[in-house]
Amino acid sequence: MNTAIIFATKHGCTEKCSQKLANELKDNTTILNLESAKEIDLNHFDVLVLGGSIHAGTINRSLKKFIEKNLNQLIEKKVGLFLCCMEEGEKALEQFNNAFPEELRKISKANGFFGGAFDFEQMNFFEKAIIKKIANIEDSYSKINYQNISAFALELSK
Ligand SMILES: Cc1cc2nc3c(=O)[nH]c(=O)nc-3n(C[C@H](O)[C@H](O)[C@H](O)COP(=O)(O)O)c2cc1C
């Protein structure tokens, strides 16, 4: 089985989670960053994992566009969907439902909430100011949920 993890990231957390997931999947797995990947031929892959992060309530624009463009092909594949975000519970679920269209969520074999990270080294001035105020923190902080990544890999492999 050929698997592709197609992701978008702003500060690198989703990339880190994609690499961790690739290590957990037994299949032949390719990791593709939507910022740098040129044309992606979905015909090469049997399994497609789509991952992105939430900023100000919304999913990465490049991932949204990719899904819109390829939706008809995506729904014919074995698909897994994951999010990196700092919200948890109901709020995280709401963000997930807004990020991925219903057609895709309906056929998805595995849905994952991989947690997230605030990386001050990667943020611009405004982002730092917002996060310091909202999250009330001064330093970088990670709560990547490695257990959820393992559980997602297991679910997708079934
Ligand atoms: C400016 C900013 C806004 C954010 N807004 C949200 C948000 O609305 N909801 C949320 O759950 N997480 C939010 N986050 C947390 C990100 O989802 C988290 O940092 C994630 O790990 C980013 O992944 P990335 O580095 O792959 O882009 C925000 C982070 C930043 C820096």
The ligand as a Gaussian input file, in Angstrom:
#p B3LYP/6-31G(d) Opt

LIG

0 1
 C       -1.649000      33.315000      15.921000
 C       -2.148000      31.952000      16.322000
 C       -3.521000      31.686000      16.325000
 C       -3.999000      30.421000      16.714000
 N       -5.350000      30.184000      16.711000
 C       -5.813000      28.989000      17.125000
 C       -7.210000      28.721000      17.147000
 O       -8.046000      29.536000      16.761000
 N       -7.608000      27.505000      17.623000
 C       -6.722000      26.550000      18.046000
 O       -7.151000      25.481000      18.471000
 N       -5.394000      26.766000      18.015000
 C       -4.921000      27.950000      17.553000
 N       -3.574000      28.177000      17.482000
 C       -2.652000      27.094000      17.866000
 C       -2.123000      26.360000      16.625000
 O       -3.145000      25.567000      16.055000
 C       -0.945000      25.505000      17.075000
 O        0.107000      26.382000      17.391000
 C       -0.509000      24.492000      16.041000
 O        0.408000      23.598000      16.644000
 C        0.116000      25.148000      14.835000
 O        0.541000      24.173000      13.945000
 P        1.557000      24.535000      12.745000
 O        2.860000      24.919000      13.406000
 O        1.683000      23.263000      11.984000
 O        0.950000      25.632000      11.955000
 C       -3.081000      29.413000      17.095000
 C       -1.706000      29.682000      17.057000
 C       -1.230000      30.927000      16.676000
 C        0.247000      31.181000      16.665000

